[in-house]
């Protein structure tokens, strides 16, 4: 299997030259022991190309030239934004990895009133690297957008959507389940859907009250799922209804 490398530049046509970033260059030179003339695969912004390595020198970016555009998987049938809390013990990292593998396009990490872990730019940078590695593994060709928000309300307002397309996975909701809510709204790429889940201690009543006019609370059933489990269940169920699986 050809090694895959991410490039943040727009990939347009064969013959275009570009450079790997420092971490990708390090991997090619130090881990894979690559050399000029090697053929690798380049991906980014939904495209993938075979490429030839032109220059590969220690402590310098690896230069490549695009050779041939390669086929890409079918596009996602729906646009999903997962709004998730920071979770301790590396669970935020695992969650971002799995959401990337599922094809989720947008991930917002918010600061919850009951959070047990804290974010920051260094952690966001690490999450983006994890997303790159997940894309390499699963064959995805575009990175999810990953950023941070101060609170749940601001996170939900990041993307324009009606209240019934902003769904809060709330353990105290007893009436409306996720599947029923999803069947009432459009599931297509032009209608963004937000799925928000709480931290290990759950949403506080104040958090839910603050978003009651811009979001809809739903239940995932009678069992209380872990903070790292609920987003994956909700995303998978949504993708299944949208025809992804």
ABEGO torsion letter per residue (X at the ends): XBBBBBBABBBABBGBBBBBBAAAAAAAAAAAGBBBGBBBBBBEGGBBBBBBBABBBBGBBBBBBBABBBBBBBBBABBBBBBBBBBBGGAAAAAAAAAAAAGBABBBBBBBAABABBBEAAAAAAAAAAAAAAAAAAGBABBBBBBBBABAAAAAAABBBBAAABBBBBAABAABBAAAAAAABBBBAABBBBBBBBBAAEBBAAAAAAAAAABBBBBAEABBBBAAAAAAAAAAAAAAAAGAX
